[in-house]
């Protein structure tokens, strides 16, 4: 949790915007064209807009916000997007419309205040394959932007656990300023030196992680790469024991090379 126990006394609304961009990559070995198509179809079914909506609603609940509106879309041939408008804190029961599907409570349109649309949660998925490469990738981009005291950093463990996260990139930025009672500008309302401080030790032990931070601009960046690769977890519709040892080694090398390229942002030849 953010260190807000001794929070400063502010004049009016907290105008700081806390923006979290969370990107995960899942890789899979699918050798034939049929296997690649089946993998893409499987990903689309597993992470359709319905399931993504559930994940984002859980994120909203975790940060103590209230869902105002939901927009979701499944795409052809693949991919999905969900956008949720949120408000800080709870909303009085008389202003809640609980008649929408899935039991998701939405705030009645006529009660939305102008400043509330500055807070939102979005997700986009990008399944990808290429006939010349047997390694398929699945990318998820999640953005959480909040204003006021609520923070998106508290959702990181849940988000990492919601997907098969092989490579993770996380960006966190605090923008704007707010004022204390004396009118002094405040550009940060919590102590912060690394995104890793908001990820559990059990999760961090599974990854190699590096930080690239710009402290003077309140910009924080962390990249994470899974340490151990259990080959069976990366084979689509194939048992690892059906493969000869040399084939297993080749596939493992291909998977690791793909991960390192995504992690480093450079092609390995």
Secondary structure, 3 states (H helix, E strand, C coil): CCCCCCCCCECCCCCCEEEEEEEEEEEEECCCHHHHHHHHHHHHHHCCHHHHHHHHHHHHHHCCEEEEEEEEEECCCCCEEEEEEEEECCCCHHHEECCCHHHCCEECHHHCCHHHHHCEEEEEEEEEEECCEEEEEEEEEEEEEEECCCCHHHHHHHHHHHCCCCEEEEEEEEECCEEECCCCEECCCCCCCCHHHHCCHHHHCCEEEEECCEHHHCEEEEEEEECCCCHHHHECCCCHHHCCHHHHHHHHHHHHHHHHHHHHCCCCC
